[in-house]
């Protein structure tokens, strides 16, 4: 059998361990593995009749190619945010299928977030064998409790939040630390709880500044060192924000028409309370560098399970972690809903704090 691998969407630590696991597991079965560069965009750049384009966007993955990559962050296959159905030339699903046939690919394993895996489900619906692997630092793929990259993003965030305490305290200010999370506030919720910040604003609950700002001022005044820390999801909304359709936050940072929510919150703090702020967008630092132990473990396990499913002929599946157990679900499961914070169970919206202390009977990541 000849299988293909690609990574799509934003990179996260843990992708390379998963790639290594897939390759070594496949080689042990006597299979060949082809890596596709730059996600689904790589397919669109391949002309099946042009060997140069094939060479530019594919390469054979063997033991030597994946040696030591588990210690590296990012993805050796590189990535893109392309859905072949929505490019300006129109739906190019047929081109993807043509490339797969021309290169003799019998099955695909795709590593990605919601966007990448939606096309994977579409490709599976066309009858092509696909196994998908969920990854996203926001942990917002519906159908799995855990996505590769989440643990490292939380770990990086906690380290940075605690490091920023020193300068915030030295200047007796209020720190506003913005984390990635457009649709889900899960990363901010857990990072804020583990760093024990004063207040955490998540994407699911709008922040009423008439309530939040007095709380932050009181938090600062309650400390002899006279500072406070607030974490906020990039997709959070403030009571002072005009109604929006969400299109701005979907743009890259350089194309957005207004300041990020962290900046907007800091301005309101200074204007209404007179207290100075420290503003920090952690952004890409959350997904930079090598994976932590959890993302290495999940990456290895997801990769091995994906190959096992192909070996058994169980196509059209997404590997998953559910209630702490490795499982797999139909590949189109993510289309059935959206994954976000269970506010009633995990968050106190009245005081903008995580509610994570009732843990008996819950899995490790508290979902």
Helices and strands as residue ranges (DSSP letters): E 2-7, H 15-28, E 32-36, H 39-44, H 51-57, E 58-60, G 69-71, H 93-102, E 107-112, H 114-125, E 130-134, H 150-170, E 174-179, H 186-194, E 199-201, H 209-222, E 228-233, H 247-250, G 253-255, H 261-273, E 277-281, G 283-287, H 293-311, E 317-322, E 325-330, G 333-336, H 343-346, E 347-348, E 353-354
